[in-house]
Amino acid sequence: MKSAVTLTLVPETRQGPFVFSSGLADGFSAAAKLGFGGVEIFPASAAETEAGAIEELVATHGVRVAAFGTGAGWVRHRLRLTDPDPIGRRRAIDFAAQIVALAGRFGAPAIIGSMQGRVEEGVERERALEWLAEGLDELATRAELHGVPLLYEFLNRYETNLCNTTADALALCQRLRSDNVRLLCDLFHMNIEEPDIAAALRAAGSRLGHVHFADSNRRAAGLGHTDFAPVVTALRDLRYSGYLSAEVLAWPDPETAARQTMASFRRLTAPGAG
């Protein structure tokens, strides 16, 4: 398993669950200093992202890009794959597709989380799921061109009414034509929705593609009440070799949150731990 930490380039999300928010250079430097293997980047858009600067930072610090988020599509533009308006759905897919291409440049996946939307008033649930599946299929096919998967993040009930559990997300995958969608399992959301997080991860099986490493209160691992030992055991049993990425609140400050994350990561993933 590999460690990663989140870095947002979207000012509107600075109070959200992102550790670093003071720019690419500072984020990469801090991540490298603390020993993280990857940085998960949340850009304002593909067009506004300095890909060349990221390439230089990757080379300078030896820290990889773990993933790119697409959440700015929702936060800034209210774009979602389940928009009842077909023009809106097209705009959402196009926005996300540009980030898929950007991520592919770094051999990294893109994440569809908040941009999935929800079942809106006046829309049948089945129809909304069809729209979501259509969008994921197109984006997954584009990601496959770059040799990377598309990550789908199921969210807790307070953020969407589409898919809230691993079982929901696996059922959605059965609708897809593409086999290039992997699940992003966020331990914070799972703490709310799953009776047994470790069992839910085991159920994800080969569909598991990425993990958001967060405690029950969305703070760094070790600052809430989540029992991470069975979680890490499940990941080991699955032979999961992807990232545990800290999508956590920068509490009480970014460096402390990052240090706490890294201390927990090293303790939990050390040989013989668990």
N, C-alpha and C positions, 0 to 999 in steps of 0.2 A: 504494500500500500504506500501511496505517496501523499505528501502534505501539500496543501494549497491554501491561499488566503485571498479574500475578495478585495477588489479595488474598483470603486465606482468613479466614473467620469461625468456623472449626471448630478448637478447640484441639488436637484429636487429630492434626491435619495440619500443625502448626507446624514439624515437622522434615522435612516433605515438600517438593515442588518448588513452593513458593509464596513469592513475594518478600516481600510485606507481610502481617503477621499481628497488627498492633496496633490494629485497629479501622478502621471505615469512614472516619472523619474524617482520621486520620493517613495512611491509604493514599491517599485521593483527593488530599490536600494534597501528599504526596510525589510522586505521579504527575504532578500538574500542574506542580510545581516543576521536574521533570526533563524535561518536554516530551512526556510520553506523551499520545496521543490518546484512549486508552480504558483502562478497568479491567475485568478479568475477575474476577467475584466468585464465591466458593465459600461458599455459606451453609450453616448447620446445617439449615435447612428453610425453606420459604416462610413459615410461620407465625412463625418467630423472626426474620425479616428486617424491618428498619425501612425499608419502601419509601419512606415520606415523607422520611426522613433522606437516602436515596440521591438522591431527586429534588432536594432542596436542595443537596446536594454537587455534583451534575451542573451545576446552574444557577450555583453559586458559582465552580466551578473550570473550567467549560467542558470537562470530561472526560466522555466518553460511557461508557455501560456496553457493553462489547464482547460479553460473554456471561455466562451463569450456569452454574455447574457443579452436578451432581446427586450428586457423589461421596459426600457425607455419608450418603446412603441406604445405601451399602455400608459405609462406615467405621464409622458409628454403629449402624446397625440390621440390617446384613447382608441388605439387600434387594437382589434382583437379578431381572432380567427373565427369567432362565432357571431360576428356582427350580422344582424338580420339583413343589412343592406349589402348586396353583392359587390358594389363598388368599394365599400368599406372593407370587406373581406379581401378583395384584391389588393388594396393598399396595404393591409396587414401582412399578407403573404410577401409582397414585394419588399416591404421594410425588413422583414425577418430574413428573406432570401439574401439580401445584401450583407447581412451580418453572417449568415452561413458561409458566404463566399469569403468574407474577411477572415473568419475563423479557420476556414480551410487552408488559407495561406500559411497558417501556423500549425497545421496538422491538428487542429483543435476542434471540438464539437461546439455547436451553438445550442442554447437552452431555450425551450419554449415553456415559460411558466405563467406569469401574469397575462401574457398576450393570448392565452387560450380563451380568455373571457369567461362567460357563464351562460346558463340558460336564462334568457331575458324574458320579461313579461310579454305574453302573447305568442311565445315561441314554444313549440313542443320539444320536449327533451330529446326525443329521437332525432329530430331535425337538427338541433344544435350539435349533437354528437356526430351526425353525418358531416356537418360543416367542419368540425374540428378534425375529423379523420381525413377529409379532403385536403385541408391545409397541411396537416402533418405529413401526408403522403407526398405532396409536392415538395415540401422542404426536405424531407428525408431523401428523396431522389436527387435533389440538388447536392445535399451533403455527401452522398455516395460518390459523386463525381470527384470529390476531394479525398476520398478514402477515409472519411470519418463518419460516425453516426450522428443522428440528431437526438438530442436529449429532451425528453418530455418529463416535466416536473408536475406531479399531482400535488395539490395544495389542500390545506385544511378547509373546513366548512365555512369559515368566516371570510375566505378569500375567493372561493368559487363553489358552485353547486354542480360542477361537472364530474370530476373524479377526485375523491378525497382519500382513497386507500389504495394500497398495492393491488388489491383484487379489482378495484374499479379500473385502474390503469392497465392491468393485464387484459381485462375485458375489452378496453378500447383498442389495444394492440391487435386483438383478434379481428377488428374491423378493417385493419390497414392492408393495403396491397403490398406496401414496402415492408421488408424485414430489417430496415436500417434505423429503426427507432429503438432507443434504449431508455430505461427509466432513470430519472434523477430522484433518488430517495433522500429527502430532507428529514433529518432526525427530529427537528422541531415540529414540523407538520405531523410526522408519524407519532410523536408523543401525544398529540391531541387525538388522533384518529384511530391508532392501532392498539388493540389490547396487548399485543406482544410484538415489539419492534423487531426483535431478532427473528421471530417466526415469519414476519412479513418480508424481511429481507431474504430469507431462505426461499420464500414463495416467488420472489422476483427472479431468482435463479440467474440464468444466462442473460436475462433482459436487463440486469442491473448494469448501469453504465457510469454512474457518478453518485457521490454521497456528499450531502451538505452536513458538515460536522458541527452541530450546534446542540446546546443543552436545552432543557425543558423550558427555560425562560428566555431563550434566544440569545443568551450570553455565551461566552466561550465555554467549551467543554470543561466540566469540573466546577462550574459556578451555579449549577442547578441541581435537580434531583434525578436526572437520567442515569441509569446504570449502564455504563458503556461496555463493561466486560462481556456480557453475552452478545452484544452487538458486534464487537470485534471478533469474538469467536465465530459468529455466523459468517462474517466476511471472510475469515480465514478458511472456514469450511467450504465456502464458495470459490476459494482461490481468487478472490477479488484483488486485482492489482492496480485499480484505478486510484483516483484522488479522494482523500478526505479533505474537503474544502470548507474553510471557516466562513460560512455566511452567517455572521454573528454581529450583534451590536458592538460598537466600539466603546465598550464600557469597562472601566471608567474613562479610558482613553485608548486610542488605537494601539499604541505600543504594548500597553498592559494586556489588552485583549489578545493581541497576537502572541505575546510571550506565554500567556496562560494556555492558549490553544496548542502551541508547540510543546509545552511541558506535558500536557495531557496526551498529545499524539505520541510523543516518545515513550511515555510510560505505558500506554495501552498497546503499542505495536512492538515493544521490545521483545526479543526472543524469550519465550517462556511466560510472557504476560498473559493474563486472562484466566 
